[in-house]
Amino acid sequence: MNQRYYSLDVFRGATVALMILVNNPGSWSYAFSPLKHAPWHGCTPTDLVFPFFLFAVGNAMAFVIPKLRVQGDRVFWKKMLKRTMLIFLIGLLLNWYPFVQWSHDSLLIKYWIDPVNSTSGVRILGVLQRIALCYCFASILVYFLKNKAIICLGVLVLLFYWSICVFFGETDPYSLQGWFGTKLDIAVLGIAHMYKGEGVPFEPEGIASTFTAVIQVVIGFLAGQYIQLSSKVGERPTPVYRTISGLMVVAALLTLAGLTWGLVFPINKKIWTSSFVLYSSGLAITTLSVLIWFLEIKGIKNGVTKFFDVFGKNPLFIFVMSALIPKTLSLIRIENGFDELGNPSYTSPLRWFYTSICARFPGPPEVGSFVYAICFLSLLWVICYVMDKKGVYVKV
């Protein structure tokens, strides 16, 4: 592998590490502001993590698609559909897992739809499911279309999404209550299978907003393709600093376009607005350019880059493990005194670790919550490190 691609590995690994960090605080009630999502409109560092990962998916596609074109359409469809279905199925099963749940002193089956409450059930969509769908649609676009057609289609999708938000939205078309996509999700998925963390049925990885998220992957593909092609123009590769200059110009234009568009079509991760796509893609390209500068030109490679590089070699596997480990350990109950009625109360191993150790750190409660997240991230890093040393890489 060309040394230049090391920047992409570190970028992908850092994104996965941040996804794990923000998704696993000691307590959701105590998290530092940068580690929280924006309540609705706006963008925090945490809101950039998922679009950065989709951008990284597009980067990786830039090195795979040319090989698939050589192998032919049949191989492309077989590999693409297989990977899409596997990632989607893993995400769905992960939402359902561990298939049972504690109710008082009994383990009850977690049904597809709760027989007692018909509005409660297994969530169909989620992060991995969105990754699968975006990978699928973006792969088809970049495999069959030329770059000019891809760019034109991307612009049309972003403009069309804006128009249908306005046309089909109610009162404030960009609000939680007024956004049109929720009605579509309810009609297709059903309330029982939707996310309810906003207090009402609302799917942040919903059907409508998936189409703009696809463009995030496409932009990542175009950036990755530019990096790849600029390294092999005939026998005289483009100097790395010129590659960075080109990337930074595009990054500045996308960021500015996103901020400008955001004045009328607010930057919003939860409904994945078109302005959010441009803004976050611009910041992703900026970040990648900075990494190329330090890693490829300055040759700065140390323990920090190695830490993230290890995550980047098994990204999907370790992301699945970050959910699988807490869900599995939640089935183990540890006696934790008694409640007000005199009945024994229980806690899980990870919850015990947080309340008994991490939460006791001096300072505001956000410190203990952050310490727990760092400890959990370190545990997963050890798993990745051992796998890397043994040459074990899980491919989907």
Summary of the structure (lengths in Angstrom):
residues: 396
radius of gyration: 22.1
end to end distance: 20.1
largest distance: 78.2
contacts: 1299
relative contact order: 0.15
helix: 65%
strand: 6%
